[in-house]
Amino acid sequence: MVVGELAHERDLIIIGGGPGGYHAAIRAAQLGQSVTLIEKDQWGGVCLNKGCIPSKIITHGAEKFASIRESENIGIESKNVTFNMNTFTEYKHKTIKKLRESVQLLCTANKVEMIKGAAFFLSENKVGVENGDQYNVYRFKHAIIATGSSPQAPEGIKVDNKRILDSWSITSLDLIPENLFVYGSDYIALEMSMAFEALGSQVTLILDNSKDDFDYDLSINRELKRVFKKNQIQVIRNASISKAYSDEKAVTIILQNRNRIETITGTHLFTSSFAKPNIENIGMDRIGIETTESGFIKVNKQCQTTCSNIFAIGDVTEGPVLAVKAMKQGKVAAEAIAGIGAEADFRFIPAVAHTRPPIASAGLTEQEAFAHGYEVEIGQFPLSNNGYAGLIGKKDGFIKVIFDKKSKLLLGMHMIGDGAIELISSGILSLEMIARDEDLLFPLYPHPSINEALLEAVEALKNQAIHLTPNLKKERFNV
């Protein structure tokens, strides 16, 4: 390969066309930058093609299928309803393709130059881009690294993408597993457990030794135990997989459970993974960008690296491996490059799971609030007491609010139940605007709706909730 001296001039180079990358590209273009977006694989990145979107198509399909089977109570007869995996797979591919095309159309409409190829830094202001036999050099004023991460399975587990699956390959399954073991405690493990149970798999969830529960408020964790029991999902706690291997017919798992070792078998194993930032082959060693002890790129609140004209966003930086983080950082980086005083603050980043029922949280959990030294007040309202939840047959779950007793400031909001993922925006806005209990009590809430459960959760603080019986008003509601 002969590298020519000619370098194409660009204002901003963005390496990676996932959610963070294309949000950064479009925001920078809105601010008048000449933007080149480089992606070596598929537009939309892992989130659109292998992660967030495919997994949510699975959870959506599972919820639809389960809802149809549960609809006999309102007169819809569904005894012969089946789930056709081939049709579902075709729908998934069509949906992803349309969304991928939408990303391209949006970038084109904003005059973002889109280049396919593998990019790597040659110096602090140059990148090389290789695509097959084609090679070009670009000189830039600023660059943004948005190359994402790859799943790394726990030690002892070799993912074969057929029977032993990670977060990328489980979304490509073309069958419903007969017996699915799920190893992990994150939101993906919960989503896959509940989705495949609804589709007909016998599911066993294994929590490793470092986790005897989930990373949610303790009330949500208790409700999850009830939901698992109701749905016949077995949970093995305080265990770890020391080894897992597969053959043509089954997966064999060597399980270390407290003081004993046992061997269990099933048709499939899904394992939650560690996120490994994709920074090995982009030439960072040539320009001296510093990384953290855990291997992520160091950035400040403007997403600026230790190389002042280069920024980094998304999974290559420390913090939750979430598209919402990458998208926000992308906009912040674009605005910082344009001279706008923007910052990325993830204090109230929402934690959501598209489970059955959905989970959504923002702010401090009850246990975190106590650990921070707050004297807390808690209001909690069960969806079983909400008229609309009863009407639609979605009575599982509750809404919980946590306030500082002295200042009356909202500290956290946690919910599990139908509509939780949409409703948590009210909690995020309230936290960002430093809301007090009176700020949530004053507005009118639509009727009938699950929104009213939020009002009654706050009313429960003052023993004013209309749809709680007196004994539940005197004592905090426990699930």
C-alpha positions in Angstrom: 0.0 0.0 0.0 1.4 3.4 -1.0 0.2 6.3 1.1 0.0 9.5 -0.9 0.6 13.0 0.6 -2.7 14.4 -0.5 -5.0 14.9 2.5 -8.7 15.9 2.1 -9.5 18.8 4.4 -12.5 18.5 6.8 -13.8 20.5 9.8 -15.0 17.5 11.7 -14.3 13.8 11.4 -16.5 11.3 13.3 -15.4 7.7 13.6 -18.4 5.5 14.1 -21.9 5.7 12.7 -23.9 4.5 15.7 -26.4 6.5 17.7 -23.7 8.7 19.2 -21.9 9.2 16.0 -24.8 10.2 13.8 -26.4 12.4 16.5 -23.0 14.2 16.8 -22.8 14.5 13.0 -26.3 16.0 12.5 -25.9 18.4 15.4 -22.5 19.5 14.2 -24.0 20.0 10.7 -26.8 22.1 12.2 -24.1 24.3 13.7 -22.4 24.9 10.4 -19.6 22.3 10.5 -18.4 20.4 7.5 -18.9 16.8 8.8 -17.5 13.5 7.6 -19.0 10.4 9.2 -17.0 7.2 8.8 -18.5 3.7 9.5 -16.8 0.4 8.8 -19.9 -1.8 9.1 -23.5 -0.8 9.0 -25.1 2.6 9.6 -26.8 2.9 12.9 -24.1 0.8 14.6 -24.5 -2.0 17.1 -27.6 -0.4 18.7 -29.6 -0.5 15.5 -28.3 -3.6 13.9 -27.4 -6.0 16.8 -28.4 -4.5 20.1 -31.1 -2.1 21.3 -33.5 -2.3 18.3 -33.3 -6.1 17.6 -33.7 -6.9 21.3 -36.7 -4.5 21.6 -38.3 -6.1 18.6 -38.0 -9.4 20.5 -39.6 -7.9 23.7 -42.3 -6.3 21.6 -43.1 -9.5 19.8 -43.2 -11.4 23.1 -45.5 -8.8 24.7 -47.9 -8.9 21.7 -48.0 -12.7 21.8 -48.6 -12.9 25.5 -51.3 -10.2 25.3 -53.2 -12.1 22.6 -53.1 -15.2 24.7 -54.4 -13.3 27.8 -57.2 -11.5 25.8 -59.9 -14.1 26.4 -61.1 -12.2 29.5 -62.4 -9.4 27.2 -64.0 -11.8 24.6 -61.1 -12.3 22.2 -60.8 -16.0 21.6 -57.2 -17.0 20.8 -56.9 -20.8 21.5 -55.1 -21.5 18.2 -52.7 -18.5 18.2 -49.1 -19.5 17.4 -45.8 -17.6 17.1 -44.3 -17.9 13.6 -40.5 -17.4 14.0 -39.9 -17.1 10.3 -42.5 -14.3 9.9 -41.1 -12.6 13.0 -37.5 -12.7 11.7 -38.7 -11.2 8.4 -40.4 -8.4 10.2 -37.3 -7.8 12.3 -35.1 -7.5 9.2 -37.5 -5.2 7.4 -37.8 -2.9 10.5 -34.0 -2.7 11.0 -33.5 -2.0 7.3 -36.0 0.9 7.3 -34.4 2.4 10.4 -31.0 2.1 8.9 -32.2 3.8 5.7 -33.7 6.6 7.9 -30.3 7.3 9.4 -28.8 7.6 6.0 -31.6 9.9 4.8 -31.2 12.1 7.8 -27.5 12.4 7.4 -27.8 13.1 3.7 -30.5 15.8 4.3 -28.1 17.5 6.7 -25.3 17.4 4.2 -23.2 15.0 6.3 -20.6 13.2 4.1 -20.9 9.5 4.8 -17.9 7.2 4.1 -17.6 3.5 4.5 -14.3 2.2 5.8 -12.0 1.5 8.8 -10.5 4.8 10.2 -7.4 5.2 12.3 -5.4 8.1 13.5 -2.1 9.0 11.7 -1.5 12.0 13.8 -3.4 14.5 16.0 -5.0 16.0 12.9 -5.0 13.2 10.4 -6.8 10.0 9.9 -6.4 7.3 7.3 -9.5 5.5 6.0 -9.2 2.1 4.4 -12.0 0.3 2.5 -10.7 -2.7 0.5 -8.1 -1.4 -1.9 -9.2 2.2 -1.5 -7.2 4.4 0.9 -7.6 8.1 1.7 -6.2 10.5 4.2 -8.2 13.3 5.8 -6.9 16.3 7.7 -9.3 17.6 10.4 -9.7 20.4 12.8 -11.6 18.2 15.2 -12.5 14.5 15.6 -15.0 12.5 17.6 -14.3 8.9 18.5 -17.6 6.9 18.6 -16.5 3.4 17.9 -18.7 1.7 20.5 -17.9 -1.5 22.3 -18.0 -5.3 21.9 -19.5 -7.9 24.3 -16.9 -9.9 26.2 -18.2 -13.1 27.9 -17.3 -14.0 31.4 -14.2 -16.3 31.8 -15.0 -19.9 31.2 -17.8 -19.3 28.8 -17.1 -19.6 25.1 -19.8 -18.0 23.0 -20.4 -20.0 19.8 -23.4 -17.8 18.7 -25.5 -21.0 18.2 -26.3 -22.4 21.6 -24.1 -20.2 23.8 -25.2 -16.6 23.0 -24.3 -13.1 23.9 -26.2 -9.8 23.5 -25.5 -9.7 19.8 -26.2 -13.2 18.8 -29.4 -13.8 20.9 -31.2 -11.3 18.7 -30.4 -13.5 15.6 -31.9 -16.7 16.9 -34.2 -18.4 14.4 -35.9 -20.6 16.9 -37.5 -20.5 20.4 -35.1 -22.3 22.8 -36.7 -25.2 24.6 -34.6 -24.6 27.8 -32.9 -21.2 28.1 -30.4 -20.5 30.9 -29.8 -16.8 31.4 -26.6 -15.8 33.2 -26.6 -12.2 34.5 -28.5 -9.5 36.4 -28.6 -6.6 34.0 -31.6 -5.3 32.1 -30.7 -7.4 29.0 -30.8 -10.5 31.1 -34.2 -9.6 32.5 -35.6 -8.7 29.1 -34.4 -11.9 27.4 -35.6 -14.0 30.4 -39.2 -12.6 30.3 -39.4 -12.4 26.5 -38.4 -16.0 25.8 -40.6 -17.2 28.7 -43.6 -15.5 27.1 -42.7 -17.1 23.7 -42.6 -20.6 25.2 -39.1 -21.3 26.6 -38.5 -22.8 30.0 -36.2 -20.1 31.5 -33.8 -20.3 34.4 -32.0 -17.1 35.5 -28.6 -17.5 37.2 -27.3 -14.6 39.4 -23.6 -14.8 39.9 -21.8 -14.7 43.2 -21.3 -11.0 43.1 -25.0 -10.4 42.8 -27.7 -11.6 45.1 -30.2 -9.2 43.6 -30.8 -6.7 40.8 -29.5 -3.1 40.6 -32.9 -1.6 41.3 -34.7 -0.1 44.2 -35.4 -2.8 46.8 -39.2 -2.6 46.2 -38.7 -3.4 42.5 -36.4 -6.3 43.4 -39.2 -7.7 45.6 -41.8 -7.3 42.9 -39.5 -9.0 40.4 -39.3 -12.1 42.7 -43.1 -12.2 42.6 -43.2 -11.8 38.9 -40.7 -14.6 38.3 -42.7 -16.9 40.5 -45.9 -16.0 38.7 -44.3 -16.7 35.3 -42.5 -19.9 36.5 -39.0 -18.5 35.9 -36.6 -20.2 38.2 -33.9 -18.1 39.8 -30.6 -19.5 41.0 -28.8 -17.1 43.4 -25.3 -16.9 44.7 -23.9 -19.0 41.9 -21.3 -18.7 39.1 -20.6 -20.5 35.9 -17.1 -21.8 35.9 -17.4 -23.4 32.5 -19.9 -23.8 29.7 -19.7 -25.7 26.5 -22.0 -27.0 23.8 -22.4 -29.7 21.2 -25.0 -30.2 18.5 -27.8 -30.9 20.9 -27.3 -29.2 24.2 -25.3 -26.8 26.4 -23.5 -28.2 29.5 -23.0 -25.8 32.4 -20.6 -26.3 35.3 -22.2 -24.3 38.1 -20.4 -23.4 41.3 -23.2 -22.9 43.8 -22.0 -21.9 47.3 -20.0 -24.9 48.5 -20.9 -27.4 45.8 -20.4 -27.9 42.1 -23.2 -29.2 39.9 -23.7 -29.9 36.2 -26.8 -28.7 34.5 -27.9 -28.9 30.9 -30.2 -27.1 28.6 -30.7 -26.3 24.9 -29.3 -22.7 25.1 -27.4 -20.4 27.3 -27.5 -16.6 27.1 -24.8 -14.7 29.0 -24.7 -11.0 29.9 -21.3 -9.6 28.8 -18.8 -7.0 29.8 -18.4 -4.1 27.4 -14.9 -3.8 25.8 -14.4 -0.5 24.1 -13.5 -0.7 20.4 -10.3 1.3 20.5 -7.5 -1.2 19.8 -7.2 -0.6 16.1 -7.8 3.2 15.7 -4.2 4.3 16.3 -4.7 6.0 19.6 -1.2 5.1 20.7 0.1 7.4 18.0 -1.5 10.5 19.5 -1.2 9.8 23.2 -4.9 9.8 24.2 -5.1 8.7 27.8 -7.4 5.9 29.1 -8.7 5.0 32.5 -7.6 2.0 34.6 -10.5 0.0 33.1 -9.4 0.8 29.6 -12.0 3.5 28.6 -11.1 6.8 27.0 -10.7 9.6 29.6 -13.0 12.6 28.8 -14.2 15.7 30.6 -17.8 17.0 30.9 -17.5 18.3 27.3 -16.4 14.8 26.1 -13.0 16.2 25.3 -10.0 13.7 25.5 -6.5 14.5 26.7 -5.9 15.5 23.1 -7.7 18.8 23.0 -9.1 18.7 19.4 -10.3 15.1 19.8 -13.5 14.1 21.6 -14.9 10.7 22.6 -18.5 9.6 23.2 -20.6 6.5 24.0 -19.3 3.1 25.0 -15.6 4.1 24.6 -16.1 6.3 27.7 -16.8 5.1 31.2 -20.3 4.9 32.4 -23.5 3.0 31.5 -23.4 1.2 28.1 -26.6 2.9 26.9 -27.5 4.6 23.6 -29.1 7.5 25.5 -25.7 8.3 27.0 -24.0 8.2 23.6 -26.6 10.4 21.9 -26.4 13.0 24.6 -22.6 13.0 24.5 -22.7 13.3 20.8 -24.7 16.5 20.9 -22.5 17.9 23.7 -19.3 17.2 21.8 -20.7 18.8 18.7 -21.8 21.9 20.6 -18.5 22.1 22.5 -16.6 22.0 19.2 -18.8 24.9 18.0 -18.0 26.9 21.1 -21.3 26.3 22.9 -20.9 25.8 26.7 -22.5 22.3 26.9 -21.9 19.6 29.4 -22.9 15.9 29.7 -24.4 15.2 33.2 -25.8 11.7 33.8 -27.0 12.1 37.4 -30.6 11.4 36.4 -30.0 9.1 33.5 -33.0 6.7 33.3 -32.6 3.0 33.8 -35.3 1.1 31.9 -36.0 -2.5 31.0 -38.6 -3.6 28.4 -39.6 -6.5 30.6 -43.1 -7.9 31.4 -44.0 -5.6 33.1 -41.6 -2.8 32.2 -39.2 -1.2 34.7 -38.1 2.4 34.8 -36.1 4.3 37.4 -34.4 7.7 37.8 -32.6 9.3 40.7 -31.7 7.6 44.0 -33.0 4.3 45.2 -34.3 4.0 48.7 -31.1 2.3 49.8 -28.9 4.9 48.1 -30.9 7.8 49.7 -30.2 6.3 53.1 -26.5 5.8 52.3 -26.3 9.4 51.3 -27.5 10.4 54.7 -31.0 11.6 53.8 -34.0 11.3 56.1 -36.5 10.0 53.5 -40.2 10.0 53.0 -41.6 7.3 50.7 -44.9 7.2 48.8 -45.9 4.0 47.0 -49.0 3.2 45.1 -49.9 -0.3 43.6 -51.2 -0.4 40.1 -53.7 -3.0 41.3 -55.6 0.0 42.9 -55.5 2.1 39.6 -58.8 1.9 37.7 -57.2 2.1 34.2 -54.6 -0.6 35.0 -57.5 -2.8 36.1 -59.5 -1.9 32.9 -56.7 -3.0 30.6 -55.7 -6.0 32.8 -52.2 -4.7 33.7 -52.4 -4.6 37.4 -48.9 -5.9 38.2 -46.5 -3.3 39.6 -46.4 0.0 41.4 -45.0 3.6 41.4 -42.7 4.7 44.2 -41.4 8.2 45.0 -38.7 9.1 47.4 -38.4 12.6 48.9 -36.1 14.3 51.4 -38.1 14.7 54.6 -36.6 18.1 55.4 -36.5 19.9 52.1 -39.4 18.0 50.5 -37.3 17.6 47.3 -37.8 14.6 45.1 -34.8 12.3 45.3 -35.9 9.3 43.1 -38.8 7.8 41.2 -39.1 4.1 40.6 -41.8 2.2 38.8 -42.6 -1.3 37.5 -45.8 -1.8 35.4 -47.5 -1.0 32.2 -46.5 2.5 30.8 -43.5 2.9 33.2 -41.0 3.6 30.4 -43.0 6.5 29.0 -44.1 7.8 32.5 -40.5 8.0 33.9 -40.0 11.1 31.8 -42.1 12.9 34.4 -39.7 11.7 37.1 -36.6 12.8 35.1 -38.1 16.3 34.5 -39.1 16.6 38.1 -35.6 15.7 39.3 -33.9 18.0 36.8 -36.2 20.9 37.9 -35.6 20.2 41.6 -39.2 19.5 42.2 -40.9 19.3 45.7 -43.8 17.2 46.6 -46.2 20.2 46.0 -45.0 20.5 42.4 -46.2 16.9 41.7 -49.4 17.3 43.7 -50.6 20.5 42.0 -51.0 19.5 38.3 -54.0 17.7 36.8 -53.5 14.2 35.7 -55.5 12.6 32.8 -58.3 10.3 33.8 -58.5 7.4 33.3 -54.8 6.7 33.0 -51.9 5.1 34.8 -50.6 8.6 35.2 -53.0 8.9 38.2 -50.9 6.3 40.0 -48.0 8.7 40.1 -50.3 11.4 41.7 -51.5 8.9 44.3 -48.0 7.8 45.0 -47.1 11.4 46.0 -50.5 11.7 47.8 -49.6 8.6 49.8 -46.8 10.7 51.4 -49.5 12.8 53.1 -52.1 10.0 53.7 -54.2 11.7 51.0 -54.3 8.9 48.4 -58.0 8.3 47.6 -57.5 4.7 46.3 -55.5 3.4 49.2 -57.4 1.8 52.1 -56.8 3.4 55.5 -54.5 0.6 56.8 -52.2 1.1 53.8 -52.2 4.9 54.4 -50.9 4.4 57.9 -48.2 1.9 57.0 -45.9 2.1 54.0 -47.1 -0.1 51.3 -44.8 -3.1 50.9 -44.7 -5.5 47.8 
